[in-house]
Amino acid sequence: MVLFVARSAVALYRLLDVLPVFSGDDRITRQFTLAPGSDFGADALSAIDALGGHTVPWSEACARTHDLVVATSPKGDLRLLRGPHVLLPHGAGFNKSIPGEGSADSASGLDPAYLRRTGHDDAPIALHALAHPDQVARLAATDPRAARHAEVIGDLTLERVLASSSLRDRYRAALGTGARKLVVLVSTWGPESLIRRHPGLPARLAGQLPHDEYQLALVVHPNERSRLGTYELTERLTPALDAGMILPDPHEEWASVLIAADALVTDHGSTALYYCAVQDRPVVSVHPGGGELIPTSPMGVLLDRVPRLGRAEEIVDALRAYRPGPGHAAAEAAFAPPGDAVDRLRTEVYALLGLAPPRQGVAPRLLPSPAPATRVPAAFDVQAETTAAGVRITRHPAGSGLPGHHLAAEHGAAGERLSRSAGLLYRRPLPAHAAPVDLAWTADGWTRHALSAYPSCRSAAALLPSGGGLLRVRGHERTYAVQVEPRPEGGRIVRIDPAVALSAAHAHLVSPVSSASLQPVPDSPTVLNCLIGERTFRITLRPATDAEATQVI
């Protein structure tokens, strides 16, 4: 019987990465228990129940003798559990010293004050599995007795992350990232965490970063989720979530999101090291140094060498200021060369059990695809700037920043207040349904109806099933067909939301110069360049045909 001991949700999630070591072995019975004493234990118990694991009450676990006891934290009364102990880290790098806990200035997880009382004669620490030779040396310097059973095994969570790195495109597709840059904020727990020190940063970044160029996600430490509760957390993050920010699940999705990421904004938590281990992409710090952070730790060295974000408005410049090197160096300081951590741990634990490992091999389990944003903005403040190169369109979720050239709202998705205030009101095709007697708008019929029902609306548009759009401008005699061409890029095709093209056409048509020059409408198409960030897309604007006007939407 193998007993897995968790004090918190984050400790449990690390244990779940260890479970494949015993996969397929019917000689092993896996049981879980919750070690008392943590403020974050309730979520661990809920997670075990959701997993369907067999839970043993703490008192019952202490009354038995186990073949193996596996834990990811030395804290708690582990000495009461009989059987050889395997201790694994529940983070990466041992970067923090928690004030008021254990020995002063000792790294949490390597603190001799906890390690000395973890085992006794009936429950020795038989294996202290660490991720890097430097960690063994740090342990030996503070507690030579504890270091006698320390081995460099590697990091099983890292093995899963690296094994899943080829799924990056799949994860980005699941998130709806597309050609945008995914910026991920990561927050550890406690008073020095990003979410405590900078609670408004997610909303400010959501209003600062253009919607068609950037996507935002926030990874929150499970302890901070436990402290607040998921409901309270999401309520506090409402402005950013309404703007489309992703809040991944704390078990596995956070790692999938890191693989999908293009840039990271981090405090001093160790999550950043997994991101750095995948590929050397931009990292920006929001931690000032000092406090809990151990300066010589991998995170201390990383944060000392990467750009620091002062204000949300400086985010793009801060990301551009990153130079390759620090991320890779930090990962090398935290993790031994990866590739065989699962096999190493399997060999060690089966030797402790006195059993031969099963013949079939075991590999790290791939991470699941993350869930997309639960809230998708349906109305945008659109800034439109006409230049010699074309019409530059920058969209921000409505209300998240300054008003723009016009408010563009999707009818049927945005609220009625936003629809009545929109300068451009558009509608997407409805999904197919099986009504016995169908009733549907034509594109021309709906745009006429919208301009009649919403007198403040300057233009109404219907996105067509074919991918183009039909645009009607108040006061113009004819309707316009709007079609945007995809852009080839490095062997791939980049497409923009057709609603962006509608905003570009609307801005062009309602400008005084364009209105004069485009009435009456020439029979030949007009070509516009639509600039989105550093990309340019060709938009064709021409009179709509009868077939387009009568398309069902």
Residue, then its C-alpha position, 0 to 999 in steps of 0.5 A: m500500500v502506497l499512501f500519498v500525503a497532501r497538505s494543500a491543493v498544490a501539494l496534491y497536484r505534484l503528487l498526481d504527476v508522480l502517480p504514473v510511476f505506479s501505472g498498470d501495477d495491480r500490486i500497488t494500492r494507492q490511497f490519499t490522506l490529508a495532513p492537518g495544519s494547512d490553511f489550504g487543506a480544504d481544496a486538496l480534499s475536494a481535488i482528491d474527491a474530484l479525482g475519485g481517489h480513495t481517502v483515508p482519514w488522518s487518524e486511520a492513516c497514522a494507525r497503519t503501517h504503509d509500504l511507502v509514504v509519498a509527500t511533497s512537503p516536509k511540513g506537518d506531522l509526517r513523523l506520525l505516519r509509519g513506513p519509509h518516506v519519499l519526499l519530493p519538492h512541490g515547486a521548482g528551485f527553492n526560491k523563497s524563505i517564508p517569514g515566520e516559518g521554520s529557520a530564518d532565511s532557510a529555503s522553504g522545502l529545504d528548511p532543516a527545522y522541518l526536515r529534522r522532525t519529519g522522520h524518526d526510527d519508525a518513519p525514516i526519510a528513505l528518499h529525498a528526491l531533488a531536481h538539481p545537484d545544487q539542491v543536494a549541495r544546499l541541503a547538505a550545507t544546512d542539514p548533512r543528516a537529511a542530505r544522506h538520503a537525497e538523490v537527484i531525480g529530476d522534476l516530473t512536472l517538467e518532464r510532462v511540460l517538455a513532453s507536451s511542448s510539441l502540442r503548442d499549436r494545439y493548445r493555442a488553437a484551443l485557447g483561440t490565440g491564433a496569430r496573436k501574442l499570448v501574454v501570461l501573468v503568473s502569481t504565486w501566493g502570499p503578500e508579495s505575490l502579483i495578485r496581492r501587490h498588483p490586483g489591478l494589473p490584469a484589468r489594466l493590461a487587458g485595456q492596454l493591449p490591443h485585442d487583435e494583437y494580444q491575448l491575456a491569461l493569468v495563472v494563480h497559485p492554488n493557495e491563493r485560490s484556496r484563500l479567496g475561493t474561486y467565486e471571489l477570485t473571479e468576481r475580483l477579476t471581472p473587468a479582465l475576464d470580461a475583456g477575454m482574459i483566460l484563467p486556467d485551471p490550477h491542476e494541469e491547464w496552467a502548464s498547457v498555457l505556459i507552453a502556448a505563451d509568447a511572453l511572461v509577466t511574473d513575480h518571484g514564484s517558481t512557475a516561471l521556471y517551467y516556462c523558461a525551460v520550454q523555450d527562451r521567450p520574453v520574461v518581465s518582472v513585477h517583483p522588486g526583489g528582497g523580502e521572501l526571494i532568496p537572491t542566489s536562487p534560480m528565480g533571484v538570478l532570473l529576476d535580477r537580469v530581466p526587464r522590470l515592468g513599472r506601469a501597465e502602459e510600458i508592457v510592450d516596451a518591457l517585453r521588447a527589452y528582454r534579451p535571450g539568455p536569462g530564461h535559459a540560464a535560470a532553467e538550467a540552475a533549477f533543473a538537472p538535464p531532463g529526460d529520465a526523471v520518471d525512470r529514475l524515480r520508478t527505479e528508486v521507489y520500487a527498490l524501497l518497496g522490494l519489488a521489480p518494476p512492471r515490464q511495460g515502460v512508463a512515459p510522462r502523461l501529456l498535458p490536456s488542452p486548456a479551455p478557452a476564455t469563458r467570456v468573449p468581448a462582443a463590443f469594442d472601442v475601435q480606434a481608426e487612423t487613416t494613413a498613407a499606408g491604409v486604415r490602421i484599426t486598433r480594437h479594445p474591449a468596450g469600456s476597458g480603455l479610452p473611447g475610439h473612432h467608433l463603438a462596434a457591437e455584435h448584435g445578439a451578443a453585446g448587451e442592449r445598452l452597447s447595441r444602442s450606443a454603437g456606431l457600427l452594429y453587426r450580426r454574425p450568422l446564427p447556428a443551424h437549427a431544426a425548427p419545423v417552420d424556419l424564419a430567418w433574416t436576409a443580410d439586406g433585410w437585417t441591415r435595414h431593420a437594424l438602422s431603423a431600430y437603432p437610430s444612433c447607429r451609423s452603419a449596420a452589417a451582416l457577416l455572411p456565411s461565405g466569410g465576407g460581409l454586407l455593410r449598409v451606411r445610413g444615408h448611402e443609397r447602396t449596400y457594400a460587400v466587404q471582403v478581406e484577403p488572408r495573408p500568407e506568412g512563413g508557410r502559414i495563413v493569417r486571417i483576421d476577424p471579418a468584423v475588423a474589416l467591417s470597422a475599417a470599411h465603416a471608418h473609411l466610408v463615414s469619413p468626410v473625404s471618403s463619403a464624398s468620393l464614394q457616392p455614388v459608388p463606382d462599379s469597380p472595386t475599391v481596395l483598402n489596406c487594413l493595418i493591424g499591428e505590424r500586419t497589413f491586410r487587403i480589403t475589397l469594397r464594392p457594391a453588393t450583389d443581389a445574391e449577397a443581399t439575399q443571403v440568409i444569416 
